[in-house]
Amino acid sequence: MEHTDVFMSRVSDNASAVMLEKAQTDCVETCFDRAGTQKNQCGFGKSGVCCRVCHMGPCRITPKAPKGVCGATADTIAARNFLREVAGGTSAHSDHGRHLVLKLKAIAEGRGAGYAIKDEKALRYNAGLYGIETEGRAANEIALDLADLLLGEFTSQEEDLKTLHLAPQKRQNVWEAKGIKPQGIDRMVVEALHRTSIGVDHDYKNLLMHAFRTSLANGWGGSRAASMVSDILFGTPKPLKSAANLGVLREDTVNILIHGHEPAISEILAAAVSAPDIKEYAKEANAEGITLAGICCTANEVLMRHGVPVAGNMLQQELAIVTGAVEMMVIDVQCCMPGVIDVSQRYHTEIISTADMAKTVGAAHMAVGGADPLSAAKDIIRRAVDNYKNRDQSKVHIPNEKETLVAGFSVDAIKYMLGGRYRASFRPLNDAIIQNRILGVAGIVGCTSTKQTSDYYINTLTEELIKRNVLVLQTGCAAISSAKRGRLTPETALRIAGDGLREVCETVGIPPILHMGSCVDNTRILEAATEIIAEGGLGDDLGGLPAVGVAPEWMSEKAVSIGCYFVASGVDVILGNPFYTSGSDNVHHYLHHEAANDFGACFHYIEDPLEAAGRIVEILNTARKKLGIDKKAERKLLDMKDRRDG
Ligand code: BF8
């Protein structure tokens, strides 16, 4: 099918452009059309100076009206709005983490109903990090202690988060000095809402400090718990092969999309799909089987652990339905657009919501909890199979695009790849950085947005960075952008990576872009950075590493929270979309400049990906200079005198 340039200005991949054209032919409205009708977005909202925290307002700040009814300035209002975004993002990631911790507790108490501890090694390792006794104890006993400890991370009123101790001591000292060590995650979020209600905290810097404190409760608290417990319950990811883009859907199978975030549901669906009775059921419906494929972060979760193929990222959720070949989309929480309902009604697709806290009008609700989640999951799948006969062949068009990928790079897996089974460690990576074969590391994370040509910034920047010998770590929808472009393969190193990075990738057998998981798995990037510090030779603080974070096409509150915990952890963050803070010079200046005085890092809004690449290289070179590794190290053989002196 042909497509016109107008569609390629919205998306970067041909499959999506073809589906946009089909949507137009089928009279289907998608988020790309709604972005057009919402084009004239409110300038007050975009600059962060619309206040609606009380009903004397809404107040909007202008040169003629520089204060709200209560006297709040642009600084107060912009900082309050920013903090509320961080609190929203922190809540989403952390509540996801909480649900998993509660599941771990239920399993430990024998109430696991269909779930079990899959990775006892990960359980023992993580329990050990918190000082929980593991020697000679049963897995369930350890799991109960760990679950209780992690639940305490949510509720602690006066004690700092225990997980903070996992950060390098020097960074902990920065947080202590700035007074931003978080206590319980729930307390941080409640305090954020309290501080931002009418007549409480009016000092923009005090508000921003709490934003960083709340974000730390996410990155070092809720998200860390989510990744850790997911690994314990469902297995720590290891490198595996799969495929991405809409071409993973098949004309001759029942196609089910799983979309959202929490892996507890998608794991059970992945198990149910391969059950013999379900396979038989699909055969009886004249289907050649069932294709399960993922959208956005749920896709990343089941990709990393089971190799389930990825249909697309956030902005492809409606386009996947436009193929006319999707029997069912199963949604849970976060980033599931209500717009999928209207799209689904143009075809035969059923939308099934599964989380009691996240219902959508027009979706059928089928919870996957209760005493027998596997049989609940089978009920959902049978319903999808029953819907297969309703597929209208005249409306079906599945694009061919499908790219091979390698994913599954947990911290453990990277260490194993670098050092092998007996010497698993980050040493080879540290050495490659010190010897300037690798210039530094960039974590490219976050969403895609209708404000940009989807995937373009992510892919342009990623490719430019690996050319310049920057190792790229990816998560979330950004990783799916690279996957669709066919870049998540070891061959990418041969084709486009710079000489130094290519040499390392070839030696170790890894791609130059490592897919580390979903959005909560950004915490894996912090974990990797901490291990790099512990390995030695690259300073003693996360803040000193030649490393940056980038959110090229971010749009979610979660990304605001992630950006803040990266900056508070000492890592500069490049944004491809601006914050809504430009209405306050002080707030904007603090986040983009002054924060560097407090944390050694700040935000940089850069609209153009190539300009961003240049700035990133500058940041990495500055860090290298400070570490004294800015010159190419000679590989010197040590004689006996050197050894004695050394
Ligand atoms: O949590 S990257 S669009 S799917 S918010 Fe959403 Fe953004 Fe995708 Fe995952 Ni993260």
Boltz pocket constraint, residues with backbone or C-beta under 6 A from the ligand:
constraints:
  - pocket:
      binder: B
      contacts: [[A, 260], [A, 261], [A, 296], [A, 297], [A, 313], [A, 314], [A, 334], [A, 335], [A, 445], [A, 446], [A, 447], [A, 448], [A, 475], [A, 476], [A, 477], [A, 478], [A, 518], [A, 519], [A, 520], [A, 555], [A, 556], [A, 558], [A, 559]]
      max_distance: 6.0
